Amino acid sequence: MTTLPHGVADLYLAPVVIALDERIDELGRLDRHQLAERVALESNRPDWSREDRQYGLIDTIQHLIEVHSWQLSWDDRGVRLTHGDYSIVLGVPQTFYEYVDRVPGDRPVGSKPTQPA
């Protein structure tokens, strides 16, 4: 059975998804270290834990995008958009998973790689 939109936010789903998908594509072209720098700049969050990196990445994805009451969260399959009973997951590139799951000791944001002696 087809469900009809319940409000204005439901009608904004398509434009919101298109804008977020374009942003995911833009960020997906960055390598993991460039992505970490972008997340640090646009989210203004620390990246000390996996949860911090998830929240920072979500903030960066929706940076300057009007999401019209849709809530974004990290999902094992990508970025989940939720509004009331509606939910959709947008896939993300591998670099997003690498950024979120990076192991302690990886090169910190802004540091230069060391040259072999």
trRosetta pair geometry for C-beta under 8 A, 3 or more apart (Angstrom, degrees):
i j d omega theta_ij theta_ji phi_ij phi_ji
5 10 3.6 167 -147 106 93 130
5 11 5.3 60 -161 -59 164 74
6 10 5.5 110 38 -23 64 147
6 84 6.8 -43 54 57 142 173
7 10 5.5 111 57 4 59 100
7 11 7.6 -116 112 -2 41 91
8 11 5.5 -56 -156 34 41 113
8 12 6.7 38 149 -20 69 105
8 68 7.2 -116 124 -171 89 121
9 12 5.7 -57 -153 34 36 113
9 13 7.9 69 148 -52 59 75
9 68 4.9 171 -126 144 73 97
9 69 4.1 -56 -113 59 141 123
9 70 6.6 165 -177 -49 107 74
9 83 5.4 -159 135 -165 125 149
10 13 6.1 -14 -172 -27 43 111
10 83 6.8 -168 -81 106 65 137
10 84 7.9 -33 -72 31 103 131
10 86 6.9 129 -117 -9 92 156
12 15 5.6 -63 -163 50 67 104
12 16 5.3 67 141 -27 90 110
12 68 3.9 11 90 71 162 166
12 70 7.4 -138 97 -25 108 115
13 16 5.9 -67 -146 41 25 110
13 17 6.0 23 161 -19 67 111
13 70 7.2 118 -107 -77 66 138
13 81 7.8 135 -140 124 85 142
13 83 7.7 -132 -86 29 98 139
13 86 7.4 -78 -96 146 137 152
13 88 7.6 98 -164 5 117 144
14 17 5.9 -55 -142 37 27 109
14 18 6.3 27 159 -18 63 107
15 18 5.7 -54 -144 37 32 112
15 19 6.3 31 158 -17 66 107
16 19 6.0 -58 -149 38 29 108
16 20 6.2 22 157 -13 65 111
16 65 7.4 110 -143 158 70 114
16 66 7.8 -99 -101 100 90 62
16 67 5.4 81 -142 -142 123 58
16 68 5.9 -116 -68 33 129 108
16 70 5.5 112 160 19 163 148
16 81 7.1 135 124 -146 124 152
17 20 5.9 -59 -142 42 28 107
17 21 6.0 31 158 -22 65 110
17 81 7.0 -115 -88 9 83 163
17 88 7.0 -25 -100 99 125 148
17 90 6.9 171 -148 -77 85 123
18 21 5.8 -55 -143 36 26 112
18 22 6.5 28 156 -18 62 105
19 22 5.9 -55 -152 35 29 111
19 23 6.5 28 152 -17 64 107
19 65 4.9 153 137 -142 129 122
20 23 5.5 -55 -148 38 35 112
20 24 6.2 38 152 -21 68 103
20 61 6.2 42 -151 161 90 104
20 62 6.9 -15 -107 -91 101 71
20 65 6.4 132 -74 148 70 166
20 67 7.7 53 -62 -106 118 99
20 72 7.6 176 -127 -97 142 131
20 79 7.1 -137 167 99 129 144
20 81 7.3 170 30 -67 171 129
20 90 6.2 -171 118 -12 118 169
21 24 5.6 -49 -144 35 32 112
21 25 6.4 36 153 -20 63 104
21 90 6.1 -142 -87 -148 80 136
22 25 5.6 -53 -150 36 31 114
22 26 6.4 35 150 -21 64 104
23 26 5.5 -50 -148 34 34 114
23 27 6.3 24 156 -10 66 107
23 61 5.5 123 118 -161 126 62
23 62 7.6 134 93 -80 167 28
23 63 7.7 161 -152 47 141 79
23 65 6.4 -85 -39 -46 149 143
24 27 6.0 -59 -144 45 29 104
24 28 5.8 37 153 -30 64 112
24 61 6.2 19 -76 -136 76 111
24 79 7.0 -142 -88 11 130 137
24 90 6.3 -165 -29 136 162 129
24 92 5.8 -115 -158 -114 122 76
24 93 7.4 158 165 -6 91 89
24 96 7.9 -25 -151 -57 93 143
25 28 5.5 -55 -142 33 27 118
25 29 7.2 35 157 -28 58 97
26 29 6.4 -55 -168 18 30 110
27 30 5.8 -46 -170 17 49 115
27 35 6.2 81 -179 -122 92 97
27 38 6.6 -165 -127 102 95 153
27 60 6.8 107 -105 130 147 116
27 61 6.8 -85 5 -96 155 73
27 96 7.6 66 119 -78 116 101
28 92 7.1 -168 -87 -170 112 66
28 93 3.6 119 -141 -6 111 141
28 95 6.3 149 -144 42 58 117
28 96 7.2 -44 -99 -34 81 102
30 34 3.8 -134 -168 98 105 115
30 35 4.5 146 102 -61 123 75
30 38 6.3 -108 -85 -5 175 139
30 95 6.7 178 85 136 69 159
31 34 5.0 88 50 14 71 104
31 35 6.9 -131 97 -8 32 93
31 95 6.5 -151 -157 -125 31 136
32 35 5.6 -56 -148 36 28 115
32 36 6.5 33 153 -23 63 103
32 95 5.2 -152 -76 -154 69 92
32 98 4.8 -79 -99 111 129 123
32 99 5.3 -176 -148 -72 84 79
32 102 7.1 132 178 -79 131 124
33 36 5.5 -45 -148 30 34 114
33 37 6.7 35 152 -17 62 101
33 107 6.6 -7 -108 84 121 118
33 109 7.5 161 -161 -113 71 58
34 37 5.7 -53 -153 36 34 112
34 38 6.4 34 150 -18 66 105
35 38 5.7 -55 -147 37 33 111
35 39 6.2 33 155 -19 67 106
35 57 8.0 17 167 -113 109 101
35 95 5.6 153 -26 148 153 118
35 96 7.4 -143 -169 -89 156 53
35 99 5.1 -92 107 -78 131 144
36 39 5.8 -53 -145 37 30 111
36 40 6.4 33 154 -21 63 106
36 47 6.6 11 -152 -87 97 175
36 99 6.0 -173 -69 -136 80 107
36 102 8.0 1 -82 -14 128 160
36 109 4.7 -144 134 -90 110 100
37 40 5.7 -54 -149 34 31 113
37 41 6.4 25 155 -15 64 108
37 109 5.3 153 -84 -156 62 103
37 110 6.7 122 -106 -59 101 67
38 41 5.9 -60 -150 39 31 109
38 42 5.9 2 165 2 69 116
38 60 6.2 96 128 -155 92 140
39 42 6.5 -68 -132 49 24 93
39 43 5.3 -7 -179 8 66 123
39 45 7.6 -56 157 55 91 97
39 47 6.9 84 106 -80 125 124
39 53 7.3 37 148 -148 159 69
39 56 4.6 76 173 142 112 111
39 57 5.6 -35 -116 -84 131 59
39 59 7.8 100 -155 68 78 94
39 60 4.7 -85 -113 -42 66 150
39 99 7.2 134 -16 175 150 142
40 43 7.0 -56 -111 47 12 90
40 44 7.8 66 176 -87 45 28
40 45 7.8 -122 -121 59 46 56
40 47 6.7 -67 -81 -24 91 121
40 56 7.4 8 -77 -171 41 139
40 109 5.0 119 -33 169 151 167
40 110 7.8 -78 71 -33 166 105
41 44 7.8 -8 171 -61 19 63
42 59 6.9 172 121 120 86 92
42 60 4.5 96 86 -118 125 82
42 63 4.6 -42 177 -86 122 162
43 55 7.4 135 -173 121 138 72
43 56 3.9 145 95 -151 165 72
43 57 7.5 -40 -56 -41 151 20
43 59 3.8 107 -122 84 98 128
43 60 5.0 -63 -48 -51 103 84
43 63 7.4 -105 -71 -70 63 118
44 59 8.0 -95 37 133 69 152
45 52 5.9 -175 150 -172 111 87
45 55 6.0 -146 -169 101 169 103
45 56 4.0 -146 67 -88 125 97
45 59 6.5 126 -11 27 129 150
46 52 5.3 -43 91 -169 76 146
46 56 7.8 -129 73 -63 27 134
47 52 5.5 175 -128 114 28 115
47 53 5.0 58 -148 -83 87 85
47 56 6.0 -59 -88 15 84 162
47 109 6.9 102 27 -22 142 126
48 52 5.3 63 45 21 68 160
49 52 4.6 103 52 3 74 102
49 53 7.1 -140 96 -2 42 86
50 53 5.8 -58 -152 38 32 110
50 54 6.4 35 150 -22 66 104
50 100 6.1 60 -157 171 80 76
50 101 6.7 24 -122 -102 111 44
51 54 5.6 -49 -147 32 34 114
51 55 6.5 29 156 -14 65 105
52 55 6.0 -58 -149 40 29 106
52 56 6.1 29 154 -18 65 112
53 56 5.6 -54 -140 40 31 113
53 57 6.1 33 159 -21 65 107
53 99 6.2 -171 -178 140 126 83
53 100 4.9 166 115 -123 121 54
53 102 7.4 163 -102 27 167 100
54 57 6.0 -58 -148 36 26 109
54 58 6.4 25 154 -17 63 108
54 74 4.0 -68 -160 -25 116 154
54 100 5.6 57 -75 -134 73 116
55 58 5.7 -54 -147 37 31 112
55 59 6.3 33 154 -20 65 106
55 74 8.0 -85 -58 -20 43 118
56 59 5.7 -54 -148 36 31 112
56 60 6.3 30 153 -19 65 107
57 60 5.6 -54 -147 37 32 112
57 61 6.3 36 153 -23 65 103
57 74 7.2 70 72 -85 117 114
57 96 6.4 110 -164 -151 147 95
57 99 6.6 128 -83 105 130 130
57 100 6.4 -58 -10 -74 152 98
58 61 5.7 -51 -147 32 31 112
58 62 6.6 4 162 3 64 108
58 72 4.9 168 -162 116 107 115
58 73 6.7 -5 -112 -116 150 24
58 74 6.2 -107 -56 -50 117 82
58 79 6.8 149 -111 -131 82 109
59 62 6.5 -73 -148 50 26 92
59 63 6.4 57 149 -63 64 88
60 63 5.3 -20 -150 -20 34 122
61 65 7.9 -47 136 25 58 138
61 72 6.7 -159 83 175 123 160
61 79 6.2 -135 136 -108 173 159
62 65 5.0 -110 -160 56 57 108
62 67 5.6 -22 -146 -48 124 129
62 72 5.5 -168 -45 7 133 151
67 70 4.5 -110 164 57 99 91
67 71 7.8 119 131 -72 139 21
67 72 6.8 -100 -132 -29 160 105
67 81 7.7 -152 -163 -135 116 110
69 83 5.9 83 117 -126 91 116
70 81 4.8 -1 173 -169 123 104
70 82 6.9 140 -165 63 71 32
70 83 4.8 -65 -106 -52 66 114
71 81 7.1 143 71 -157 45 50
71 82 4.8 -30 63 64 98 89
71 83 6.8 151 10 -74 78 60
72 79 5.8 -13 -161 -179 103 106
72 80 7.0 143 -156 78 49 52
72 81 5.9 -23 -95 -97 67 66
73 79 7.5 149 73 -161 33 61
73 80 4.9 -23 65 63 85 104
73 82 6.8 2 11 4 112 118
74 79 6.8 -45 -108 -109 44 59
74 80 7.3 27 111 15 7 93
74 100 7.1 139 -144 -126 145 150
75 78 5.8 0 67 61 100 47
75 79 6.7 143 22 -124 95 8
75 80 4.0 93 -36 -36 127 109
75 89 5.2 -87 71 -122 154 119
77 80 8.0 80 62 -64 93 91
77 89 4.9 45 90 157 117 150
77 91 6.8 -65 158 -100 82 68
78 89 5.1 121 59 171 104 94
78 90 5.1 -131 136 90 136 48
78 91 4.5 -130 -73 -118 148 25
78 92 4.4 154 -134 -7 86 88
78 96 7.8 59 -133 90 65 151
79 89 6.9 151 75 -156 38 63
79 90 4.9 -15 61 57 94 98
79 92 6.0 93 -18 -53 91 118
80 87 6.2 -7 -172 -168 104 100
80 88 7.3 158 -152 82 58 37
80 89 5.0 -30 -95 -97 71 79
80 90 8.0 -172 -79 18 24 69
81 87 6.9 165 85 -150 54 50
81 88 5.1 -8 55 59 101 86
81 89 7.7 -177 17 -85 70 30
81 90 7.0 51 -14 -14 106 102
82 86 6.9 160 -152 92 48 61
82 87 4.7 -3 -104 -104 81 87
83 86 5.2 -5 64 62 80 106
83 87 8.0 175 26 -74 52 51
92 96 4.1 -40 148 39 129 156
92 97 7.2 144 96 -37 111 80
93 96 5.6 115 66 -4 65 96
94 97 5.7 -56 -159 37 47 109
94 98 6.2 47 146 -21 75 106
95 98 5.3 -52 -143 39 38 115
95 99 6.1 42 155 -23 68 103
96 99 5.8 -53 -149 35 29 111
96 100 6.3 23 155 -13 64 108
97 100 5.9 -57 -143 41 31 107
97 101 5.7 2 166 5 68 118
98 101 6.4 -68 -131 54 21 92
98 102 6.4 52 160 -70 60 83
99 102 6.1 -23 -153 -27 26 112
102 106 4.7 -54 175 1 119 157
103 106 6.0 121 66 -37 63 100
107 111 5.3 -141 -177 74 90 115
107 113 6.2 -47 -103 -92 157 70
108 111 4.9 76 64 -7 80 123
